[in-house]
């Protein structure tokens, strides 16, 4: 969408033309004065309204919106077909609008003529733009093509421009502005507004003041003092071939000083009051020359009160209509300090009489002064002095007028009354009639006294036009920017809000899903671990390896190696249990990998687009690390296994588990209980083959069982008594006959046991004892496998920990993404509110500026 930039063109200059026409038509001065008062009242109200607008923008800049600084440049895009066929004005006003803090971002605007100089920007569609280029606008029918000089300068602003003269040599102000942050630019704009408000206070005071101040200025040795003396028809100001006047000399009618001619040298740092002698130093007119040339009096102000004996109809000071002050200023190019002082006094001046030498024309200082003065004073009274000394007068006039046309277009338009070619020295010293100077004096008197709406109030109108044009440009461009930011915020909200709402609605589902994955994984790992280890313990309890293939049982070395064989059997069975634990862990790794994969799949479901996915890589081998195993052992005291498989100290590596006892070889107590209980014992889950032991084995175990039973039944005392009875028994002859056969049978049974059954019995004894050592029973509760429970708990806990870590990562990224969306939505909502507020404010300021402009030109 293109934009339209409308500079409003000047109409009748604040009633000045109508007043002049009324004077030329013979209306009396009272009617003219009444019209002047009405215009004065209207302009004072316009000044107050403009100050309110500027103050509102300043306050809004501080509290609500950083005011951006717009710039206009030549459009780089080719013209459309509509603009190619449009009038020259339309084609020549296409510009690229950007902002100083963001010069790379620009949009197309079209500058078009309007009613007044106040300028606005309005968004239009391309079709509207094409139609606008071909159709006349309101007010265009009565106006010609606008003068290019009325268009804003390259900086786009008349008074609020940021004229930076800083940085290294060759650095342009535009480049410096582009390097500033928008807050810094806003502060600079605020300073310019403050300066403009101060100036408008002086404008208001000037509009309300009934007196008029005429500043006579120009370059060095242009003849300013001579011109002032010629206006007074007496030599009052000192004149020399060298620069003479070094201070501001205000010439007033002596009637304002009770008819006394004297000089008042205003003291530094005080406000001058004619009736307060403490504010000035009195001197006589004869001391004037010594006062103005003294360097210590530079930049001070002299108040001169002189008499003009001419009639009020001829005198400028003693005119009978208004109090007039002639101010003779130092030369512009005397030095930079004095030049600055002259520039600063423009706001106090109603009429500028610029004296230029016909020999030198306009210097750089003169051009700069006139260019800046045109921002406030559209009309400048120009005196081309020493014209009589020029031989080619026609060429001199042509060159001077060409320069004036560029420097002050309004003055050029009214050059017949405002530009005068004279010789002030001849007019002062000659008694003959000087037609050129007399016309100058008459035109100046008319301009100051009769055309006061042009000389005194027109500077107020011009300044207000420039201020309102700047306000319109500043406000309307920021309104377009605010509208653009509002649209951007709304577009962003249309994307972000649904995502946020979806995330809020799915948050509970994500939590449930992650908890289910954790619970399912941990439960499955625990269940499968328990099943595997229970099965492994059952196999070990029967003397078999928990896992086949990886580990084999040792070979029986014979009776002499039974102890070593028992130790090897125990180690093999324990190692097989360690292997079962390892396999349970491997299975848990697979379960965990599946759970992590599910969580990663949930990322695509619950995380919005644009959120970075997890970069974590699950390493199953990192589960059940040595550090984790040691920490678990230290914290819980449970049995941690793994051994040779890199999982910590396992059963096969624990010395206390490898110790061999007699019961590992011959578990007499188990044999006795097995034969006593018969089939009941087999139902309890023990080896049923024990019940089928051979007779010889039973006989061999009988004595041991009897001894064990009697020892357990009667204790040490009973054993001693039994030994005495056996001794007595051997004293019996019958007993001695049976002793040899019984001992022989016992010896033969024991030998057969060691030779035939021991290789198969030892694994069962060892396995049964290993299983029993890993079982824990609580009173009133079912037996619980300590070994199985410990590992099932450990493996399920490790599985849950890994899944919880993956879940936590997804939760955190989901939470972070949701917080980002919440912040994004909140920021865009805030931006939308601020942009709407700013748009409405700047639209209102643009409207108020237009209303004030109408008031000025009504």
CORSUL-V67092 format. One record per residue. N is the residue number from 0. RES is the residue in one small letter. SS is DSSP state (alpha for helix, beta for strand, coil for the rest). PHI is phi in whole degrees, -180 to 180 (NA if undefined). D_FIRST is the distance of its C-alpha to the first C-alpha in whole Angstrom. Layout:
# CORSUL-V67092
((N/RES/SS/PHI/D_FIRST) (N/RES/SS/PHI/D_FIRST))
This chain:
# CORSUL-V67092
((0/x/coil/NA/0) (1/x/beta/-84/4) (2/x/beta/-123/7) (3/x/beta/-121/10) (4/x/beta/-113/13) (5/x/beta/-116/16) (6/x/beta/-82/20) (7/x/beta/-87/22) (8/x/coil/-87/25) (9/x/coil/-72/29) (10/x/coil/-109/31) (11/x/coil/-54/35) (12/x/coil/-71/36) (13/x/coil/51/37) (14/x/coil/83/39) (15/x/alpha/-67/41) (16/x/alpha/-65/41) (17/x/alpha/-66/43) (18/x/alpha/-64/45) (19/x/alpha/-61/46) (20/x/alpha/-60/47) (21/x/alpha/-67/49) (22/x/alpha/-68/51) (23/x/alpha/-65/51) (24/x/coil/-84/52) (25/x/coil/96/55) (26/x/coil/-68/54) (27/x/coil/-76/56) (28/x/alpha/-68/55) (29/x/alpha/-63/55) (30/x/alpha/-65/52) (31/x/alpha/-64/50) (32/x/alpha/-63/51) (33/x/alpha/-65/50) (34/x/alpha/-64/46) (35/x/alpha/-64/46) (36/x/alpha/-64/47) (37/x/alpha/-62/44) (38/x/alpha/-65/42) (39/x/alpha/-60/43) (40/x/alpha/-62/43) (41/x/alpha/-66/39) (42/x/alpha/-71/38) (43/x/alpha/-63/40) (44/x/alpha/-64/38) (45/x/alpha/-66/35) (46/x/alpha/-63/36) (47/x/alpha/-62/36) (48/x/alpha/-65/33) (49/x/alpha/-66/31) (50/x/alpha/-62/33) (51/x/alpha/-62/33) (52/x/alpha/-62/29) (53/x/alpha/-64/29) (54/x/alpha/-65/32) (55/x/alpha/-64/29) (56/x/alpha/-64/27) (57/x/alpha/-62/30) (58/x/alpha/-66/31) (59/x/alpha/-65/28) (60/x/alpha/-64/27) (61/x/alpha/-77/30) (62/x/alpha/-102/30) (63/x/coil/-128/27) (64/x/coil/-153/24) (65/x/coil/-79/24) (66/x/coil/-68/23) (67/x/coil/-96/20) (68/x/coil/-102/21) (69/x/beta/-82/18) (70/x/beta/-135/18) (71/x/beta/-116/17) (72/x/beta/-137/18) (73/x/beta/-61/18) (74/x/coil/-71/15) (75/x/coil/-91/16) (76/x/coil/-84/14) (77/x/coil/-67/15) (78/x/coil/-69/14) (79/x/coil/-77/13) (80/x/alpha/-61/16) (81/x/alpha/-67/15) (82/x/alpha/-77/15) (83/x/alpha/-66/18) (84/x/coil/-92/20) (85/x/coil/-78/19) (86/x/coil/-59/21) (87/x/alpha/-61/22) (88/x/alpha/-62/21) (89/x/alpha/-63/17) (90/x/alpha/-68/17) (91/x/alpha/-81/19) (92/x/coil/-114/17) (93/x/beta/-77/14) (94/x/beta/-137/14) (95/x/beta/-106/13) (96/x/beta/-93/13) (97/x/beta/-141/15) (98/x/beta/-124/17) (99/x/coil/-59/21) (100/x/coil/-83/22) (101/x/beta/-143/19) (102/x/beta/-68/19) (103/x/beta/-74/18) (104/x/beta/-101/14) (105/x/beta/-140/12) (106/x/beta/-140/8) (107/x/beta/-79/8) (108/x/beta/-132/9) (109/x/beta/-124/11) (110/x/beta/-90/15) (111/x/beta/-133/17) (112/x/beta/-73/20) (113/x/beta/-135/21) (114/x/coil/-87/24) (115/x/coil/-127/25) (116/x/coil/-78/25) (117/x/coil/-64/23) (118/x/beta/-116/19) (119/x/beta/-133/16) (120/x/beta/-121/13) (121/x/beta/-136/11) (122/x/beta/-82/7) (123/x/beta/-136/6) (124/x/coil/-79/5) (125/x/alpha/-65/6) (126/x/alpha/-66/10) (127/x/alpha/-63/10) (128/x/alpha/-65/9) (129/x/alpha/-63/12) (130/x/alpha/-65/14) (131/x/alpha/-66/14) (132/x/alpha/-69/15) (133/x/alpha/-96/18) (134/x/coil/-108/19) (135/x/coil/-68/21) (136/x/coil/-96/20) (137/x/coil/-60/23) (138/x/coil/95/25) (139/x/coil/-75/25) (140/x/coil/-64/28) (141/x/coil/-101/30) (142/x/coil/-124/29) (143/x/coil/-86/29) (144/x/coil/-58/26) (145/x/coil/-63/26) (146/x/coil/-65/28) (147/x/alpha/-57/26) (148/x/alpha/-69/28) (149/x/alpha/-83/27) (150/x/coil/-71/23) (151/x/coil/-62/23) (152/x/coil/-66/25) (153/x/coil/-60/24) (154/x/coil/-81/24) (155/x/coil/80/22) (156/x/coil/-113/24) (157/x/coil/-93/27) (158/x/coil/-118/29) (159/x/coil/-92/28) (160/x/coil/-70/27) (161/x/coil/-93/29) (162/x/coil/-93/31) (163/x/coil/-88/33) (164/x/coil/-125/36) (165/x/coil/-126/37) (166/x/coil/84/37) (167/x/coil/-68/39) (168/x/coil/-60/40) (169/x/coil/91/37) (170/x/coil/-81/34) (171/x/coil/-83/31) (172/x/alpha/-58/30) (173/x/alpha/-62/26) (174/x/alpha/-65/28) (175/x/alpha/-64/30) (176/x/alpha/-62/27) (177/x/alpha/-65/25) (178/x/alpha/-84/28) (179/x/coil/-85/28) (180/x/coil/-73/27) (181/x/alpha/-66/25) (182/x/alpha/-68/28) (183/x/alpha/-66/30) (184/x/alpha/-63/27) (185/x/alpha/-61/27) (186/x/alpha/-65/31) (187/x/alpha/-65/30) (188/x/alpha/-61/28) (189/x/alpha/-62/31) (190/x/alpha/-64/33) (191/x/alpha/-66/32) (192/x/alpha/-64/31) (193/x/alpha/-59/35) (194/x/alpha/-63/36) (195/x/alpha/-67/34) (196/x/alpha/-63/36) (197/x/alpha/-62/39) (198/x/alpha/-64/38) (199/x/alpha/-70/37) (200/x/alpha/-60/41) (201/x/alpha/-68/42) (202/x/alpha/-61/40) (203/x/alpha/-63/41) (204/x/alpha/-62/45) (205/x/alpha/-67/45) (206/x/alpha/-65/44) (207/x/alpha/-82/46) (208/x/coil/-76/49) (209/x/coil/-83/51) (210/x/coil/-87/52) (211/x/beta/-132/50) (212/x/beta/-115/50) (213/x/beta/-113/50) (214/x/beta/-94/49) (215/x/beta/-101/51) (216/x/beta/-138/50) (217/x/beta/158/49) (218/x/coil/-76/51) (219/x/coil/-59/54) (220/x/coil/57/57) (221/x/coil/-85/55) (222/x/coil/97/57) (223/x/alpha/-67/56) (224/x/alpha/-65/59) (225/x/alpha/-63/61) (226/x/alpha/-64/58) (227/x/alpha/-62/58) (228/x/alpha/-63/62) (229/x/alpha/-66/62) (230/x/alpha/-66/60) (231/x/alpha/-85/63) (232/x/coil/59/65) (233/x/coil/-162/67) (234/x/coil/-86/67) (235/x/coil/-106/66) (236/x/coil/-80/63) (237/x/coil/-68/65) (238/x/coil/-128/64) (239/x/coil/-152/65) (240/x/coil/-71/64) (241/x/coil/-96/62) (242/x/coil/-56/60) (243/x/coil/-113/61) (244/x/coil/-77/59) (245/x/coil/-112/58) (246/x/coil/-146/57) (247/x/beta/-82/55) (248/x/beta/-116/58) (249/x/beta/-96/57) (250/x/beta/-101/59) (251/x/beta/-121/60) (252/x/beta/-70/62) (253/x/alpha/-61/66) (254/x/alpha/-61/66) (255/x/alpha/-76/63) (256/x/alpha/-122/66) (257/x/coil/59/69) (258/x/coil/79/70) (259/x/coil/-93/70) (260/x/coil/-90/69) (261/x/beta/-164/68) (262/x/beta/-115/66) (263/x/beta/-115/64) (264/x/beta/-90/63) (265/x/beta/-69/61) (266/x/coil/-74/61) (267/x/coil/-68/59) (268/x/coil/75/57) (269/x/coil/-125/58) (270/x/coil/-92/56) (271/x/coil/-71/58) (272/x/coil/-131/60) (273/x/coil/-59/63) (274/x/coil/-89/65) (275/x/coil/-114/65) (276/x/alpha/-64/67) (277/x/alpha/-74/66) (278/x/alpha/-96/63) (279/x/beta/-154/64) (280/x/beta/-117/67) (281/x/beta/-80/69) (282/x/beta/-154/70) (283/x/coil/-95/71) (284/x/alpha/-62/69) (285/x/alpha/-69/72) (286/x/alpha/-88/71) (287/x/alpha/-62/67) (288/x/alpha/-62/67) (289/x/alpha/-70/68) (290/x/alpha/-74/66) (291/x/alpha/-76/63) (292/x/alpha/-96/64) (293/x/coil/-70/65) (294/x/alpha/-66/62) (295/x/alpha/-71/63) (296/x/alpha/-93/61) (297/x/coil/-60/58) (298/x/coil/70/55) (299/x/coil/-94/57) (300/x/beta/-117/57) (301/x/beta/-109/60) (302/x/beta/-106/60) (303/x/beta/-106/63) (304/x/beta/-115/64) (305/x/beta/-130/66) (306/x/coil/-97/67) (307/x/coil/-125/66) (308/x/coil/-76/69) (309/x/coil/-71/67) (310/x/coil/-67/67) (311/x/coil/-57/63) (312/x/coil/-74/62) (313/x/coil/-111/62) (314/x/coil/-83/62) (315/x/coil/-88/58) (316/x/coil/-74/59) (317/x/coil/-95/62) (318/x/coil/-106/60) (319/x/coil/79/61) (320/x/coil/-115/57) (321/x/coil/-145/55) (322/x/coil/-77/56) (323/x/beta/-118/55) (324/x/beta/-126/55) (325/x/beta/-94/55) (326/x/beta/-114/54) (327/x/beta/-90/55) (328/x/coil/-103/53) (329/x/coil/-63/54) (330/x/coil/-63/52) (331/x/coil/-61/49) (332/x/coil/-97/50) (333/x/coil/-66/53) (334/x/coil/-162/51) (335/x/alpha/-64/48) (336/x/alpha/-65/49) (337/x/alpha/-69/50) (338/x/alpha/-61/47) (339/x/alpha/-62/45) (340/x/alpha/-64/47) (341/x/alpha/-64/47) (342/x/alpha/-61/43) (343/x/alpha/-67/43) (344/x/alpha/-80/45) (345/x/alpha/-59/43) (346/x/alpha/-68/42) (347/x/alpha/-92/45) (348/x/coil/-100/46) (349/x/coil/-89/45) (350/x/beta/-131/46) (351/x/beta/-106/46) (352/x/beta/-103/48) (353/x/beta/-100/48) (354/x/beta/-97/51) (355/x/beta/-126/50) (356/x/beta/-77/53) (357/x/coil/-66/53) (358/x/coil/-83/55) (359/x/coil/-108/52) (360/x/coil/61/49) (361/x/coil/-95/46) (362/x/coil/-83/46) (363/x/alpha/-61/43) (364/x/alpha/-63/44) (365/x/alpha/-65/44) (366/x/alpha/-63/41) (367/x/alpha/-64/39) (368/x/alpha/-64/41) (369/x/alpha/-67/40) (370/x/alpha/-64/36) (371/x/alpha/-70/36) (372/x/alpha/-65/38) (373/x/coil/-70/35) (374/x/coil/-65/33) (375/x/coil/-115/36) (376/x/coil/-111/38) (377/x/coil/-69/36) (378/x/coil/-114/40) (379/x/coil/-126/43) (380/x/beta/-82/46) (381/x/beta/-114/47) (382/x/beta/-115/51) (383/x/beta/-93/52) (384/x/beta/-88/55) (385/x/coil/61/58) (386/x/alpha/-72/57) (387/x/alpha/-65/61) (388/x/alpha/-85/61) (389/x/coil/-88/59) (390/x/coil/-80/60) (391/x/coil/-91/57) (392/x/alpha/-68/55) (393/x/alpha/-63/53) (394/x/alpha/-65/51) (395/x/alpha/-62/51) (396/x/alpha/-61/50) (397/x/alpha/-62/47) (398/x/alpha/-67/46) (399/x/alpha/-65/46) (400/x/alpha/-66/44) (401/x/alpha/-64/41) (402/x/alpha/-69/41) (403/x/alpha/-64/41) (404/x/alpha/-59/38) (405/x/alpha/-79/36) (406/x/alpha/-85/37) (407/x/coil/-145/37) (408/x/alpha/-58/35) (409/x/alpha/-65/37) (410/x/alpha/-62/40) (411/x/alpha/-64/40) (412/x/alpha/-63/39) (413/x/coil/-112/42) (414/x/alpha/-63/44) (415/x/alpha/-59/47) (416/x/alpha/-100/48) (417/x/alpha/-108/46) (418/x/beta/-114/47) (419/x/beta/-131/51) (420/x/beta/-106/53) (421/x/coil/-138/57) (422/x/coil/-128/59) (423/x/alpha/-65/60) (424/x/alpha/-64/63) (425/x/alpha/-64/65) (426/x/alpha/-67/64) (427/x/alpha/-76/65) (428/x/alpha/-98/69) (429/x/coil/-96/69) (430/x/coil/-92/71) (431/x/coil/-79/70) (432/x/coil/-71/67) (433/x/coil/-117/64) (434/x/alpha/-61/61) (435/x/alpha/-65/58) (436/x/alpha/-74/59) (437/x/alpha/-63/60) (438/x/alpha/-66/56) (439/x/alpha/-59/54) (440/x/alpha/-64/56) (441/x/alpha/-66/56) (442/x/alpha/-67/52) (443/x/alpha/-67/52) (444/x/alpha/-63/54) (445/x/alpha/-65/52) (446/x/alpha/-64/49) (447/x/alpha/-83/50) (448/x/alpha/-100/52) (449/x/alpha/-81/51) (450/x/coil/-95/47) (451/x/alpha/-66/47) (452/x/alpha/-65/43) (453/x/alpha/-90/42) (454/x/alpha/-79/44) (455/x/coil/-96/44) (456/x/coil/-96/41) (457/x/alpha/-61/39) (458/x/alpha/-58/38) (459/x/alpha/-66/37) (460/x/alpha/-62/35) (461/x/alpha/-62/33) (462/x/alpha/-65/33) (463/x/alpha/-63/32) (464/x/alpha/-57/29) (465/x/alpha/-67/28) (466/x/alpha/-64/28) (467/x/alpha/-66/26) (468/x/alpha/-63/24) (469/x/alpha/-65/24) (470/x/alpha/-62/23) (471/x/alpha/-63/20) (472/x/alpha/-64/18) (473/x/alpha/-64/20) (474/x/alpha/-71/19) (475/x/alpha/-69/16) (476/x/alpha/-68/14) (477/x/alpha/-71/16) (478/x/alpha/-66/15) (479/x/alpha/-63/11) (480/x/alpha/-64/13) (481/x/alpha/-63/15) (482/x/alpha/-64/12) (483/x/alpha/-64/11) (484/x/alpha/-68/15) (485/x/alpha/-62/15) (486/x/alpha/-65/13) (487/x/alpha/-64/14) (488/x/alpha/-64/18) (489/x/alpha/-65/17) (490/x/alpha/-64/16) (491/x/alpha/-66/19) (492/x/alpha/-67/22) (493/x/alpha/-62/21) (494/x/alpha/-89/22) (495/x/alpha/-77/25) (496/x/alpha/-62/27) (497/x/alpha/-59/28) (498/x/alpha/-64/29) (499/x/alpha/-64/31) (500/x/alpha/-63/32) (501/x/alpha/-64/34) (502/x/alpha/-66/35) (503/x/alpha/-63/37) (504/x/alpha/-70/38) (505/x/alpha/-95/40) (506/x/alpha/-61/41) (507/x/alpha/-66/44) (508/x/alpha/-64/45) (509/x/alpha/-63/44) (510/x/alpha/-61/47) (511/x/alpha/-64/49) (512/x/alpha/-64/48) (513/x/alpha/-68/49) (514/x/alpha/-63/52) (515/x/alpha/-64/53) (516/x/alpha/-63/53) (517/x/alpha/-63/55) (518/x/alpha/-65/58) (519/x/alpha/-63/58) (520/x/alpha/-64/58) (521/x/alpha/-67/61) (522/x/alpha/-66/63) (523/x/alpha/-65/63) (524/x/alpha/-63/64) (525/x/alpha/-65/67) (526/x/alpha/-64/68) (527/x/alpha/-69/68) (528/x/alpha/-66/70) (529/x/alpha/-62/72) (530/x/alpha/-62/73) (531/x/alpha/-65/74) (532/x/alpha/-74/76) (533/x/alpha/-62/78) (534/x/alpha/-64/79) (535/x/alpha/-65/79) (536/x/alpha/-65/82) (537/x/alpha/-62/84) (538/x/alpha/-67/84) (539/x/alpha/-64/85) (540/x/alpha/-63/88) (541/x/coil/-97/89) (542/x/coil/88/90) (543/x/coil/-103/87) (544/x/coil/-69/84) (545/x/coil/-65/81) (546/x/coil/-131/79) (547/x/beta/-87/81) (548/x/coil/105/80) (549/x/coil/-73/79) (550/x/beta/-128/82) (551/x/coil/-122/86) (552/x/coil/-77/89) (553/x/coil/-74/92) (554/x/coil/-84/95) (555/x/coil/-74/98) (556/x/coil/-86/100) (557/x/coil/116/103) (558/x/alpha/-64/105) (559/x/alpha/-70/105) (560/x/alpha/-107/101) (561/x/alpha/-62/101) (562/x/alpha/-67/99) (563/x/alpha/-67/97) (564/x/alpha/-63/96) (565/x/alpha/-62/95) (566/x/alpha/-64/93) (567/x/alpha/-66/91) (568/x/alpha/-63/91) (569/x/alpha/-62/89) (570/x/alpha/-66/87) (571/x/alpha/-66/86) (572/x/alpha/-64/85) (573/x/alpha/-64/83) (574/x/alpha/-64/81) (575/x/alpha/-67/80) (576/x/alpha/-67/79) (577/x/alpha/-60/77) (578/x/alpha/-65/76) (579/x/alpha/-62/75) (580/x/alpha/-63/73) (581/x/alpha/-61/71) (582/x/alpha/-66/70) (583/x/alpha/-64/69) (584/x/alpha/-67/67) (585/x/alpha/-61/65) (586/x/alpha/-65/65) (587/x/alpha/-65/63) (588/x/alpha/-63/61) (589/x/alpha/-63/60) (590/x/alpha/-62/59) (591/x/alpha/-65/57) (592/x/alpha/-60/55) (593/x/alpha/-64/54) (594/x/alpha/-66/53) (595/x/alpha/-63/51) (596/x/alpha/-62/49) (597/x/alpha/-63/49) (598/x/alpha/-65/47) (599/x/alpha/-65/45) (600/x/alpha/-65/44) (601/x/alpha/-68/43) (602/x/alpha/-57/40) (603/x/alpha/-68/38) (604/x/alpha/-83/39) (605/x/alpha/-104/38) (606/x/coil/-86/36) (607/x/coil/-72/32) (608/x/coil/-65/30) (609/x/coil/94/30) (610/x/coil/-87/33) (611/x/coil/-63/35) (612/x/coil/-78/38) (613/x/coil/-65/42) (614/x/coil/-100/43) (615/x/coil/-68/47) (616/x/coil/-115/49) (617/x/coil/-76/52) (618/x/coil/-110/56) (619/x/alpha/-58/58) (620/x/alpha/-66/61) (621/x/alpha/-78/60) (622/x/coil/-70/61) (623/x/coil/57/65) (624/x/coil/-69/65) (625/x/alpha/-61/68) (626/x/alpha/-63/66) (627/x/alpha/-64/65) (628/x/alpha/-67/69) (629/x/alpha/-64/70) (630/x/alpha/-64/68) (631/x/alpha/-64/69) (632/x/alpha/-66/73) (633/x/alpha/-68/73) (634/x/alpha/-83/71) (635/x/alpha/-106/72) (636/x/coil/74/76) (637/x/coil/-79/75) (638/x/coil/-79/77) (639/x/coil/-109/74) (640/x/coil/-122/75) (641/x/coil/155/74) (642/x/alpha/51/76) (643/x/alpha/-65/76) (644/x/alpha/-90/73) (645/x/coil/79/71) (646/x/coil/-114/71) (647/x/coil/104/73) (648/x/coil/-79/77) (649/x/coil/-95/78) (650/x/alpha/-60/81) (651/x/alpha/-71/82) (652/x/alpha/-109/82) (653/x/coil/-93/83) (654/x/alpha/-58/87) (655/x/alpha/-67/88) (656/x/alpha/-80/87) (657/x/alpha/-94/89) (658/x/coil/-63/92) (659/x/coil/-108/95) (660/x/coil/-120/98) (661/x/alpha/-61/101) (662/x/alpha/-69/99) (663/x/alpha/-68/97) (664/x/alpha/-91/100) (665/x/coil/-132/102) (666/x/coil/-93/100) (667/x/alpha/-62/104) (668/x/alpha/-62/102) (669/x/alpha/-67/100) (670/x/alpha/-64/102) (671/x/alpha/-63/105) (672/x/alpha/-66/102) (673/x/alpha/-67/101) (674/x/alpha/-73/105) (675/x/alpha/-75/105) (676/x/alpha/-87/102) (677/x/coil/65/103) (678/x/alpha/-70/100) (679/x/alpha/-62/98) (680/x/alpha/-67/97) (681/x/alpha/-66/96) (682/x/alpha/-72/94) (683/x/coil/-77/92) (684/x/coil/104/90) (685/x/coil/-84/93) (686/x/coil/-68/94) (687/x/alpha/-74/96) (688/x/alpha/-69/98) (689/x/alpha/-63/100) (690/x/alpha/-71/102) (691/x/alpha/-100/103) (692/x/coil/-61/105) (693/x/coil/-67/108) (694/x/alpha/-63/112) (695/x/alpha/-64/112) (696/x/alpha/-67/109) (697/x/alpha/-63/110) (698/x/alpha/-66/113) (699/x/alpha/-66/112) (700/x/alpha/-86/109) (701/x/alpha/-61/112) (702/x/alpha/-61/114) (703/x/alpha/-62/110) (704/x/alpha/-64/109) (705/x/alpha/-61/112) (706/x/alpha/-60/112) (707/x/alpha/-64/109) (708/x/alpha/-66/109) (709/x/alpha/-67/113) (710/x/alpha/-67/111) (711/x/alpha/-77/108) (712/x/alpha/-82/110) (713/x/alpha/-110/113) (714/x/alpha/82/112) (715/x/alpha/-66/113) (716/x/alpha/-64/117) (717/x/alpha/-66/117) (718/x/alpha/-65/116) (719/x/alpha/-64/119) (720/x/alpha/-63/121) (721/x/alpha/-65/120) (722/x/alpha/-64/121) (723/x/alpha/-63/125) (724/x/alpha/-66/125) (725/x/alpha/-64/124) (726/x/alpha/-64/127) (727/x/alpha/-64/129) (728/x/alpha/-65/128) (729/x/alpha/-68/129) (730/x/alpha/-77/133) (731/x/coil/-83/133) (732/x/alpha/-66/135) (733/x/alpha/-64/133) (734/x/alpha/-65/130) (735/x/alpha/-66/131) (736/x/alpha/-66/131) (737/x/alpha/-87/128) (738/x/alpha/-66/126) (739/x/alpha/-63/126) (740/x/alpha/-63/125) (741/x/alpha/-65/122) (742/x/alpha/-64/121) (743/x/alpha/-65/121) (744/x/alpha/-62/119) (745/x/alpha/-62/116) (746/x/alpha/-68/116) (747/x/alpha/-63/116) (748/x/alpha/-64/113) (749/x/alpha/-66/111) (750/x/alpha/-65/112) (751/x/alpha/-61/110) (752/x/alpha/-61/107) (753/x/alpha/-66/106) (754/x/alpha/-82/107) (755/x/alpha/-98/105) (756/x/alpha/-98/103) (757/x/alpha/-60/102) (758/x/alpha/-59/99) (759/x/alpha/-93/97) (760/x/alpha/-79/98) (761/x/alpha/-58/97) (762/x/alpha/-56/93) (763/x/alpha/-68/93) (764/x/alpha/-62/95) (765/x/alpha/-63/92) (766/x/alpha/-62/89) (767/x/alpha/-63/91) (768/x/alpha/-70/91) (769/x/alpha/-63/87) (770/x/alpha/-62/86) (771/x/alpha/-64/88) (772/x/alpha/-71/87) (773/x/coil/-99/83) (774/x/beta/-110/84) (775/x/beta/-126/84) (776/x/coil/-123/85) (777/x/coil/-105/84) (778/x/coil/-65/87) (779/x/coil/80/86) (780/x/coil/-121/83) (781/x/coil/-71/83) (782/x/coil/-63/83) (783/x/beta/-124/80) (784/x/beta/-79/80) (785/x/alpha/-60/79) (786/x/alpha/-61/78) (787/x/alpha/-66/76) (788/x/alpha/-64/74) (789/x/alpha/-61/73) (790/x/alpha/-75/72) (791/x/alpha/-63/70) (792/x/alpha/-66/68) (793/x/alpha/-63/68) (794/x/alpha/-67/66) (795/x/alpha/-67/64) (796/x/alpha/-67/63) (797/x/alpha/-65/62) (798/x/alpha/-62/60) (799/x/alpha/-64/58) (800/x/alpha/-63/57) (801/x/alpha/-65/56) (802/x/alpha/-65/54) (803/x/alpha/-68/53) (804/x/alpha/-64/52) (805/x/alpha/-64/49) (806/x/alpha/-66/48) (807/x/alpha/-61/48) (808/x/alpha/-62/46) (809/x/alpha/-67/43) (810/x/alpha/-60/44) (811/x/alpha/-65/43) (812/x/alpha/-68/40) (813/x/alpha/-65/39) (814/x/alpha/-63/39) (815/x/alpha/-62/37) (816/x/alpha/-64/34) (817/x/alpha/-69/35) (818/x/alpha/-64/35) (819/x/alpha/-61/32) (820/x/alpha/-67/30) (821/x/alpha/-63/31) (822/x/alpha/-65/30) (823/x/alpha/-63/27) (824/x/alpha/-64/26) (825/x/alpha/-63/28) (826/x/alpha/-64/26) (827/x/alpha/-69/23) (828/x/alpha/-65/24) (829/x/alpha/-65/25) (830/x/alpha/-62/22) (831/x/alpha/-63/20) (832/x/alpha/-62/23) (833/x/alpha/-63/22) (834/x/alpha/-67/19) (835/x/alpha/-63/19) (836/x/alpha/-62/22) (837/x/alpha/-66/20) (838/x/alpha/-60/17) (839/x/alpha/-63/20) (840/x/alpha/-65/22) (841/x/alpha/-70/20) (842/x/alpha/-62/19) (843/x/alpha/-65/22) (844/x/alpha/-65/23) (845/x/alpha/-63/21) (846/x/alpha/-65/22) (847/x/alpha/-65/26) (848/x/alpha/-62/25) (849/x/alpha/-65/24) (850/x/alpha/-65/27) (851/x/alpha/-65/29) (852/x/alpha/-62/28) (853/x/alpha/-63/29) (854/x/alpha/-64/33) (855/x/alpha/-63/33) (856/x/alpha/-103/33) (857/x/coil/-77/34))
